[in-house]
Amino acid sequence: MNAEMERIGQKRARRIAAVIILILGIGLIQDRVRLLLVGQQSLQWPTVVGEVVDASNTQIAGSQSGRNWSLRVRYAYEVEGRVHENDRIAFSRQIGGRTRVQADDELRQYVPGGPIVVHYDADRPQRSVLRPGPDRRAYFGLTVGVGLILIALLFWTVPTRSGRSGSSAR
């Protein structure tokens, strides 16, 4: 009876883990699909010349690699007489990924007060981006999401065995 209770407890724990992993996988897939779709749509957005408000590089704390620099660009642009500000460079979830030299080289493109081409959503002009197009790295996130769903299915379906004996119950 004790082995049966242990098996039931293990099954419940495994199913709870499966549900959590499934939710994470679905959430990751949903996020990456949305990111890829809006990135693809942004290729068709109209453009306007805006102005760089501020640009800087920041080092990401706690990063173990040399690629721990993040670029921040704040820009303003006008659409139909209304001024908008944004800081989206690309439709990506990547926070850093640059060396100090790469970040400094990239920063030279964004001189405060200087002009900049802004791609904006005609239906929602407050949504804009400097580098339109889908982020190819989002496909990796899709792959991880699918992998998480497969792991969740495995956790849900694999039979539980009691650790007490090598033979199965009859």
C-alpha positions in Angstrom: 0.0 0.0 0.0 2.9 2.3 0.8 4.4 1.8 -2.6 1.0 2.6 -4.2 0.8 5.9 -2.3 4.4 6.7 -3.4 3.5 6.0 -7.0 0.4 8.2 -6.8 2.5 11.0 -5.2 5.1 10.7 -7.9 2.5 10.8 -10.6 0.8 13.9 -9.2 4.2 15.7 -8.9 5.2 14.7 -12.4 1.8 15.9 -13.8 2.1 19.2 -11.9 5.6 19.7 -13.4 4.2 18.8 -16.8 1.5 21.5 -16.6 4.1 24.1 -15.5 6.5 23.1 -18.3 3.6 23.1 -20.8 2.5 26.6 -19.8 6.1 27.9 -20.2 6.4 26.2 -23.6 3.1 27.7 -24.8 4.0 31.1 -23.5 7.4 31.1 -25.2 5.9 30.0 -28.5 3.2 32.6 -28.3 5.7 35.3 -27.5 8.1 34.3 -30.3 5.3 34.0 -32.9 4.1 37.4 -32.0 7.6 38.8 -32.3 8.2 37.2 -35.7 4.8 38.4 -37.0 5.2 42.0 -36.0 8.8 42.0 -37.2 7.6 40.8 -40.6 4.8 43.4 -40.7 7.2 46.1 -39.9 8.9 45.6 -43.2 5.8 47.2 -44.8 5.4 50.1 -42.4 5.8 53.7 -43.6 8.8 55.7 -42.6 9.4 59.2 -41.2 12.5 61.0 -40.3 12.8 61.3 -36.6 15.4 62.6 -34.2 17.7 60.8 -31.8 16.8 62.0 -28.3 19.4 60.0 -26.4 21.8 57.1 -27.1 24.0 55.2 -24.7 25.7 51.8 -24.0 25.3 50.1 -20.7 27.0 47.1 -19.3 24.8 44.3 -18.2 25.5 43.3 -14.7 26.2 39.6 -13.9 27.0 38.6 -17.5 29.8 36.0 -17.7 30.7 36.5 -21.3 32.4 39.5 -23.0 29.2 40.1 -24.9 27.5 42.0 -22.1 26.8 45.4 -23.6 23.4 46.8 -24.4 22.6 49.7 -26.7 19.8 52.1 -25.7 18.4 54.6 -28.2 15.6 57.0 -27.5 14.1 58.7 -30.4 11.2 61.1 -31.3 9.2 61.3 -34.5 6.1 63.0 -35.7 3.1 61.4 -37.4 0.0 63.4 -38.5 1.0 66.3 -36.2 1.5 64.2 -33.1 4.9 63.6 -31.6 5.8 60.1 -30.4 8.8 58.8 -28.5 10.1 55.2 -28.5 13.2 53.2 -27.8 12.6 50.0 -29.8 15.6 49.3 -32.1 14.4 45.9 -33.4 11.7 43.4 -32.6 14.0 41.2 -30.5 14.2 39.9 -27.0 18.0 40.1 -26.9 19.2 42.3 -24.1 22.9 42.5 -24.7 25.0 40.4 -27.1 27.5 43.1 -27.9 31.1 43.5 -26.9 32.2 46.9 -25.7 33.8 47.6 -29.1 30.7 46.5 -31.0 28.5 48.6 -28.8 30.7 51.7 -29.2 30.8 51.2 -33.0 27.0 50.9 -33.1 26.5 53.9 -30.9 28.2 56.2 -33.4 25.2 55.8 -35.7 22.9 57.4 -33.1 24.0 61.0 -32.4 21.6 62.8 -30.1 19.9 65.6 -32.0 20.7 63.8 -35.3 18.2 62.5 -37.8 17.1 58.9 -37.9 14.7 56.9 -40.1 11.8 55.5 -38.1 9.5 52.8 -39.3 6.0 53.1 -37.6 2.8 51.2 -37.6 0.2 53.3 -39.6 -2.6 51.9 -37.5 -0.8 52.5 -34.2 1.8 55.3 -34.8 3.1 55.0 -31.3 4.5 51.6 -32.2 7.8 52.0 -34.1 11.2 50.4 -34.8 14.5 51.5 -36.2 15.5 48.2 -37.8 12.4 46.5 -39.3 12.0 42.8 -39.9 11.8 39.6 -37.9 14.6 38.6 -35.6 16.0 35.3 -36.8 16.9 34.4 -33.2 13.2 34.1 -32.4 13.2 30.8 -34.3 15.4 29.4 -31.6 12.8 30.4 -29.0 10.2 28.6 -31.1 12.3 25.5 -31.1 12.8 25.7 -27.3 9.1 26.2 -26.8 8.3 23.1 -28.9 10.9 21.1 -26.9 9.3 22.2 -23.6 5.9 21.0 -24.9 7.4 17.6 -25.8 9.0 17.3 -22.4 5.7 18.2 -20.8 4.0 15.5 -22.8 6.7 13.0 -21.8 6.2 13.9 -18.1 2.5 13.5 -18.4 2.5 10.1 -20.2 5.5 8.1 -18.9 4.3 5.5 -16.4 5.5 5.9 -12.8 7.4 3.1 -11.2 7.9 2.6 -7.5 11.5 2.8 -6.3 10.9 0.1 -3.7 11.2 -3.0 -6.0 12.3 -3.9 -9.4 9.1 -5.8 -10.2 5.8 -4.2 -11.3 2.5 -4.7 -9.5 0.2 -7.3 -10.9 
